[in-house]
Amino acid sequence: MEMLFAFVIIIIVLSIVATLLVAGKSDDNYSGSAKRNTVNLTLIYAVIIPLSFVALGVYIWLIVF
């Protein structure tokens, strides 16, 4: 059990170090790419969420009826 705790702590430390290393790099076109990414994610969510509800409805309809 202690070995699993140690493994989790090691993963957390490595994740923090990797995040800090990646965060240190800056992007010159951040504002343009951030706007484009926001638009893309919004479009993806606008399509995926209604499709998920339809799929859930079909699943429930097939199971209940």
C-alpha positions as CSV (number, residue, x, y, z in Angstrom):
1,M,0.0,0.0,0.0
2,E,2.8,2.4,0.8
3,M,4.3,1.6,-2.6
4,L,1.1,2.8,-4.3
5,F,1.2,6.0,-2.2
6,A,4.8,6.6,-3.3
7,F,3.9,5.9,-6.9
8,V,1.1,8.5,-6.7
9,I,3.4,11.1,-5.1
10,I,6.0,10.5,-7.8
11,I,3.4,11.0,-10.5
12,I,2.1,14.2,-8.9
13,V,5.7,15.6,-8.6
14,L,6.5,14.7,-12.2
15,S,3.2,16.3,-13.4
16,I,4.0,19.5,-11.5
17,V,7.5,19.7,-12.9
18,A,6.3,19.0,-16.5
19,T,3.5,21.6,-16.2
20,L,6.0,24.2,-15.0
21,L,8.4,23.4,-17.9
22,V,5.6,23.7,-20.5
23,A,4.2,26.8,-18.9
24,G,7.6,28.5,-19.2
25,K,7.3,28.6,-23.0
26,S,5.4,31.6,-24.4
27,D,3.5,31.9,-27.6
28,D,3.8,35.0,-29.7
29,N,0.4,34.5,-31.4
30,Y,-1.4,33.6,-28.1
31,S,-4.3,36.0,-28.4
32,G,-5.2,35.0,-32.0
33,S,-4.8,31.3,-31.3
34,A,-6.7,31.5,-28.0
35,K,-9.7,33.2,-29.8
36,R,-9.6,30.6,-32.6
37,N,-9.4,27.7,-30.0
38,T,-12.3,29.2,-28.0
39,V,-14.5,29.4,-31.2
40,N,-13.6,25.8,-32.1
41,L,-14.3,24.5,-28.7
42,T,-17.6,26.3,-28.5
43,L,-18.6,24.8,-31.9
44,I,-17.6,21.4,-30.8
45,Y,-19.6,21.7,-27.6
46,A,-22.6,23.1,-29.4
47,V,-22.7,20.0,-31.6
48,I,-21.6,17.3,-29.0
49,I,-24.0,18.3,-26.2
50,P,-27.2,18.0,-28.2
51,L,-26.0,14.8,-29.8
52,S,-25.2,13.4,-26.4
53,F,-28.8,14.2,-25.2
54,V,-30.2,12.6,-28.3
55,A,-28.0,9.5,-27.8
56,L,-29.0,9.3,-24.1
57,G,-32.7,9.6,-25.1
58,V,-32.4,6.8,-27.6
59,Y,-30.6,4.6,-25.2
60,I,-33.2,5.2,-22.5
61,W,-36.0,4.6,-25.0
62,L,-34.5,1.3,-26.1
63,I,-33.9,0.1,-22.5
64,V,-37.3,1.2,-21.0
65,F,-39.5,0.4,-23.9
